[in-house]
Amino acid sequence: MIRSELIQKIADEHPDLSQREVERIVNTIFEEVIEAMARGDRVELRGFGAFSVKHREARTGRNPRTGEAVDVDEKHVPFFKTGKLLRERLNGA
């Protein structure tokens, strides 16, 4: 599902809200999650999962094509851990 499909589904289920209002709500939620993660905060949506940021130290990697050693800079990467309800629904429990 892409963002526009999510917006359309919510708009269809809530005819009292205009498409533009739904789009603004969805965009606000995504922006708040992004801003929280940029600050290093954890974002938890009960039953769905938790978004957090993990720090990866600088390291020496290898170019898979040439085998040559390559320096990889330290970085922060987004991490998602599924919630119990989502895991159970995915596994048919």
Phi, psi and omega in degrees: 000134177256169186305316182295325177292321177297314179299316181297317180298315179295318179297321179294323182280344181229078183296344179286347178254139178282161178303319181295320179294316179298317179299319179295320179296311181298314180297322178296317179299311180299317180297319179295320177297314180298314181297319179297316180293325178297330176280351182093008180280158176263139179243118182245127175246102186309132179085340181256304179160186182230134176259135176214175180242130177250143179264130176248125179291158174296148182205172174257123179249187179231138173286118185296335182281317185253342184080001182289142177290137181226134175281129178249122182292159173292153181202165174251133182234143177289146181225138178235128176245123183293149176278165183300315182298316179297315178301316181295319180293324179291328183262010174072020180273000000 
